[in-house]
């Protein structure tokens, strides 16, 4: 795959990720029903619920992993891609890419949480957890950012037209 | 990010990321040489990591993947009605409720990728142990590197903790033995990331051939 194709794919995925980020955060990710109380939860709603229950350390972890990391990943990838081909801030761009690569997958906490809750929340009218379309959008955002970071190898920062396979 | 040394001659190394030349030097135990321009890891001393250690951890990881998938993680009780779950139960629940793409993602990242990652690392480490280029070992090494990014056992372990906290607000939650295996799997996965040095094993294999 050439550098130009990789760049185009990364750009397309980041744009798609930005578009999908909106419904991922507006639409409910799951609906929890316990003894007749129906509660649709967005990603931020889940964090708010944990915070309101006094579980702020857990709320902090989920907030960072599910809201801050995807947002920062999209913002940083956009910045890196916008500066592609220019000699500006190359060491900084490389450092940011490395950090993104390390923390990017932690956003999957919310997707795994949905799977665990959906598995145990099958107690009929007593308690149920129903996945909602927001979960699909959220998973799509994560995949867009993960694949964008895979396509845009950091060697392209230093060698914009070179062979990206020579390093990562 | 994997180390990527590329020797241009006996005294200079070339950074594969930014192509800068870096003067080679002998490294002490645990030391590493980084590119001054881009901070990329160019050379790393073998800090006690060996293919034997990687092989042992990878085989342990494979065993732990089996155990983590065989036992329930937690049970949830509301008004005397109890439900317990394994990792795969969540995958089936999502699929049955019409969310097959998320189910596939969970299956791949929590079950398939960790198992395949441990298996490929075990194969590459085995080749390093016997110092022989086993069939397809380079493809396996490349696959191990790709799969490492998708092997999310540590993230799944954190998600289990968050799930327990959340379910505790709705009913009664009990840990089951599966969570212990998942925690050990996560630790094994993190340890393997520190011990497995693909470049070193590939160099070892090149020298052997």
HADDOCK unambig.tbl for C-alpha pairs under 7 A between the chains (distance, minus, plus):
assign (segid A and resid 58 and name CA) (segid B and resid 162 and name CA) 6.68 0.50 0.50
assign (segid A and resid 91 and name CA) (segid B and resid 37 and name CA) 6.95 0.50 0.50
assign (segid A and resid 91 and name CA) (segid B and resid 38 and name CA) 5.10 0.50 0.50
assign (segid A and resid 94 and name CA) (segid B and resid 38 and name CA) 6.89 0.50 0.50
assign (segid A and resid 106 and name CA) (segid B and resid 155 and name CA) 6.02 0.50 0.50
assign (segid A and resid 108 and name CA) (segid B and resid 155 and name CA) 6.95 0.50 0.50
assign (segid A and resid 109 and name CA) (segid B and resid 155 and name CA) 5.94 0.50 0.50
assign (segid A and resid 109 and name CA) (segid B and resid 156 and name CA) 6.57 0.50 0.50
assign (segid A and resid 109 and name CA) (segid B and resid 159 and name CA) 5.07 0.50 0.50
assign (segid A and resid 112 and name CA) (segid B and resid 106 and name CA) 6.52 0.50 0.50
assign (segid A and resid 112 and name CA) (segid B and resid 156 and name CA) 6.15 0.50 0.50
assign (segid A and resid 112 and name CA) (segid B and resid 159 and name CA) 5.97 0.50 0.50
assign (segid A and resid 113 and name CA) (segid B and resid 159 and name CA) 5.26 0.50 0.50
assign (segid A and resid 113 and name CA) (segid B and resid 160 and name CA) 6.92 0.50 0.50
assign (segid A and resid 113 and name CA) (segid B and resid 163 and name CA) 5.84 0.50 0.50
assign (segid A and resid 115 and name CA) (segid B and resid 90 and name CA) 4.41 0.50 0.50
assign (segid A and resid 115 and name CA) (segid B and resid 91 and name CA) 6.37 0.50 0.50
assign (segid A and resid 115 and name CA) (segid B and resid 94 and name CA) 6.51 0.50 0.50
assign (segid A and resid 116 and name CA) (segid B and resid 90 and name CA) 5.32 0.50 0.50
assign (segid A and resid 116 and name CA) (segid B and resid 163 and name CA) 6.82 0.50 0.50
assign (segid A and resid 117 and name CA) (segid B and resid 163 and name CA) 6.65 0.50 0.50
assign (segid A and resid 118 and name CA) (segid B and resid 90 and name CA) 6.06 0.50 0.50
assign (segid A and resid 118 and name CA) (segid B and resid 93 and name CA) 6.03 0.50 0.50
assign (segid A and resid 118 and name CA) (segid B and resid 94 and name CA) 6.73 0.50 0.50
assign (segid A and resid 119 and name CA) (segid B and resid 85 and name CA) 5.94 0.50 0.50
assign (segid A and resid 119 and name CA) (segid B and resid 89 and name CA) 5.53 0.50 0.50
assign (segid A and resid 119 and name CA) (segid B and resid 90 and name CA) 4.39 0.50 0.50
assign (segid A and resid 119 and name CA) (segid B and resid 93 and name CA) 5.49 0.50 0.50
assign (segid A and resid 120 and name CA) (segid B and resid 76 and name CA) 6.25 0.50 0.50
assign (segid A and resid 120 and name CA) (segid B and resid 83 and name CA) 5.42 0.50 0.50
assign (segid A and resid 120 and name CA) (segid B and resid 84 and name CA) 5.84 0.50 0.50
assign (segid A and resid 120 and name CA) (segid B and resid 85 and name CA) 5.89 0.50 0.50
assign (segid A and resid 123 and name CA) (segid B and resid 81 and name CA) 6.91 0.50 0.50
assign (segid A and resid 126 and name CA) (segid B and resid 78 and name CA) 6.66 0.50 0.50
assign (segid A and resid 136 and name CA) (segid B and resid 102 and name CA) 6.61 0.50 0.50
assign (segid A and resid 139 and name CA) (segid B and resid 102 and name CA) 6.83 0.50 0.50
assign (segid A and resid 155 and name CA) (segid B and resid 17 and name CA) 4.79 0.50 0.50
assign (segid A and resid 155 and name CA) (segid B and resid 18 and name CA) 6.60 0.50 0.50
assign (segid A and resid 158 and name CA) (segid B and resid 17 and name CA) 6.87 0.50 0.50
assign (segid A and resid 158 and name CA) (segid B and resid 18 and name CA) 5.19 0.50 0.50
assign (segid A and resid 166 and name CA) (segid B and resid 16 and name CA) 6.61 0.50 0.50
assign (segid A and resid 167 and name CA) (segid B and resid 4 and name CA) 6.87 0.50 0.50
assign (segid A and resid 167 and name CA) (segid B and resid 16 and name CA) 5.57 0.50 0.50
assign (segid A and resid 167 and name CA) (segid B and resid 17 and name CA) 5.75 0.50 0.50
assign (segid A and resid 168 and name CA) (segid B and resid 1 and name CA) 6.56 0.50 0.50
assign (segid A and resid 168 and name CA) (segid B and resid 17 and name CA) 6.98 0.50 0.50
